[in-house]
Amino acid sequence: MLEIVILGRGGQGAQTAGNLLAQAFFSQGKYVQTFSTYGGARRGTPVTSSLRVSSSPIRQRCNITQASALLCFDDSLLDAGYLGQAAENALIVVNTAKPEDTLMRLGGQRIVAVDGKTIARRNKMGKVVNSALLGGFCAALGQPGLESIAQTIENSAPAKKQENVAACREAFGLLEPVLERV
């Protein structure tokens, strides 16, 4: 079973990203379970969106404690103890302009940087980084696949559908050659 935790701050779209990712996996015939937790306030406090993906029905009804992969919308959360939710050898995709070698490294975890803010600006999305981060995350994870996540974003985006899809495709395309060399 694939277990994913998305870390963000209220207002950044971590819950929406979890729902979009769940829809993309579900469209491929996978069983999914998604749930979110919030801090005391809605804006600015840490938010966690969790997602389980499986080929068979999911019977677990508990929090994810050792995620296979983390998607982090705010690199300041890497220092906040949230990395304890990642399993050893987990994939961690973080929204940052910092090079990967400057990010914290833990026991065998693979950290991949996606500059979602720059990609969003280039695609006229302002500060909305969801689509770019999902594209980069799917490239790094190797699933659910570019067309699946792009189609889900296009079907679900309330506005700027083409811009959202373009940001997703750009991040995916930027990471794909980098990951092939690793």
DAURGI-V998291 format. One record per residue. N is the residue number from 1. RES is the residue in three letters. SS is DSSP state (H for helix, E for strand, L for the rest). OMEGA is omega in whole degrees, 0 to 359 (none if undefined). Layout:
n=<N | N>
res=<RES | RES>
ss=<SS | SS>
omega=<OMEGA | OMEGA>
This chain:
n=<1 | 2 | 3 | 4 | 5 | 6 | 7 | 8 | 9 | 10 | 11 | 12 | 13 | 14 | 15 | 16 | 17 | 18 | 19 | 20 | 21 | 22 | 23 | 24 | 25 | 26 | 27 | 28 | 29 | 30 | 31 | 32 | 33 | 34 | 35 | 36 | 37 | 38 | 39 | 40 | 41 | 42 | 43 | 44 | 45 | 46 | 47 | 48 | 49 | 50 | 51 | 52 | 53 | 54 | 55 | 56 | 57 | 58 | 59 | 60 | 61 | 62 | 63 | 64 | 65 | 66 | 67 | 68 | 69 | 70 | 71 | 72 | 73 | 74 | 75 | 76 | 77 | 78 | 79 | 80 | 81 | 82 | 83 | 84 | 85 | 86 | 87 | 88 | 89 | 90 | 91 | 92 | 93 | 94 | 95 | 96 | 97 | 98 | 99 | 100 | 101 | 102 | 103 | 104 | 105 | 106 | 107 | 108 | 109 | 110 | 111 | 112 | 113 | 114 | 115 | 116 | 117 | 118 | 119 | 120 | 121 | 122 | 123 | 124 | 125 | 126 | 127 | 128 | 129 | 130 | 131 | 132 | 133 | 134 | 135 | 136 | 137 | 138 | 139 | 140 | 141 | 142 | 143 | 144 | 145 | 146 | 147 | 148 | 149 | 150 | 151 | 152 | 153 | 154 | 155 | 156 | 157 | 158 | 159 | 160 | 161 | 162 | 163 | 164 | 165 | 166 | 167 | 168 | 169 | 170 | 171 | 172 | 173 | 174 | 175 | 176 | 177 | 178 | 179 | 180 | 181 | 182>
res=<MET | LEU | GLU | ILE | VAL | ILE | LEU | GLY | ARG | GLY | GLY | GLN | GLY | ALA | GLN | THR | ALA | GLY | ASN | LEU | LEU | ALA | GLN | ALA | PHE | PHE | SER | GLN | GLY | LYS | TYR | VAL | GLN | THR | PHE | SER | THR | TYR | GLY | GLY | ALA | ARG | ARG | GLY | THR | PRO | VAL | THR | SER | SER | LEU | ARG | VAL | SER | SER | SER | PRO | ILE | ARG | GLN | ARG | CYS | ASN | ILE | THR | GLN | ALA | SER | ALA | LEU | LEU | CYS | PHE | ASP | ASP | SER | LEU | LEU | ASP | ALA | GLY | TYR | LEU | GLY | GLN | ALA | ALA | GLU | ASN | ALA | LEU | ILE | VAL | VAL | ASN | THR | ALA | LYS | PRO | GLU | ASP | THR | LEU | MET | ARG | LEU | GLY | GLY | GLN | ARG | ILE | VAL | ALA | VAL | ASP | GLY | LYS | THR | ILE | ALA | ARG | ARG | ASN | LYS | MET | GLY | LYS | VAL | VAL | ASN | SER | ALA | LEU | LEU | GLY | GLY | PHE | CYS | ALA | ALA | LEU | GLY | GLN | PRO | GLY | LEU | GLU | SER | ILE | ALA | GLN | THR | ILE | GLU | ASN | SER | ALA | PRO | ALA | LYS | LYS | GLN | GLU | ASN | VAL | ALA | ALA | CYS | ARG | GLU | ALA | PHE | GLY | LEU | LEU | GLU | PRO | VAL | LEU | GLU | ARG | VAL>
ss=<L | E | E | E | E | E | E | E | E | L | L | L | L | H | H | H | H | H | H | H | H | H | H | H | H | H | H | L | L | L | E | E | E | E | E | E | E | E | L | L | L | L | L | L | L | E | E | E | E | E | E | E | E | E | L | L | L | L | L | L | L | L | L | L | L | L | E | E | E | E | E | E | L | L | H | H | H | H | H | L | L | H | H | H | H | E | E | E | E | E | E | E | E | E | E | L | L | L | L | H | H | H | L | L | L | L | L | L | L | E | E | E | E | E | L | H | H | H | H | H | H | H | L | L | L | L | L | L | L | H | H | H | H | H | H | H | H | H | H | H | H | L | L | L | L | H | H | H | H | H | H | H | H | H | H | H | L | L | L | L | H | H | H | H | H | H | H | H | H | H | H | H | H | H | H | H | H | H | H | H | H | L>
omega=<177 | 178 | 185 | 173 | 177 | 181 | 177 | 174 | 180 | 180 | 181 | 176 | 179 | 179 | 178 | 179 | 178 | 179 | 179 | 179 | 178 | 179 | 180 | 178 | 180 | 179 | 178 | 176 | 179 | 170 | 181 | 173 | 179 | 179 | 184 | 172 | 184 | 172 | 183 | 179 | 183 | 183 | 172 | 180 | 182 | 177 | 177 | 173 | 184 | 184 | 172 | 180 | 182 | 175 | 180 | 181 | 182 | 183 | 181 | 179 | 182 | 178 | 175 | 181 | 180 | 185 | 174 | 183 | 175 | 171 | 187 | 182 | 187 | 185 | 177 | 179 | 177 | 180 | 190 | 179 | 181 | 180 | 175 | 177 | 182 | 176 | 173 | 183 | 179 | 172 | 176 | 176 | 186 | 177 | 181 | 173 | 180 | 175 | 182 | 184 | 176 | 180 | 180 | 176 | 178 | 185 | 173 | 180 | 181 | 181 | 179 | 180 | 173 | 178 | 183 | 182 | 180 | 179 | 179 | 179 | 180 | 182 | 176 | 179 | 182 | 181 | 183 | 187 | 184 | 187 | 178 | 181 | 178 | 177 | 178 | 180 | 180 | 176 | 182 | 182 | 182 | 178 | 7 | 179 | 184 | 184 | 180 | 181 | 179 | 179 | 178 | 179 | 180 | 181 | 188 | 183 | 180 | 181 | 177 | 183 | 183 | 179 | 178 | 180 | 180 | 178 | 177 | 181 | 180 | 180 | 178 | 181 | 178 | 182 | 185 | 179 | 179 | 183 | 178 | 181 | 184 | none>
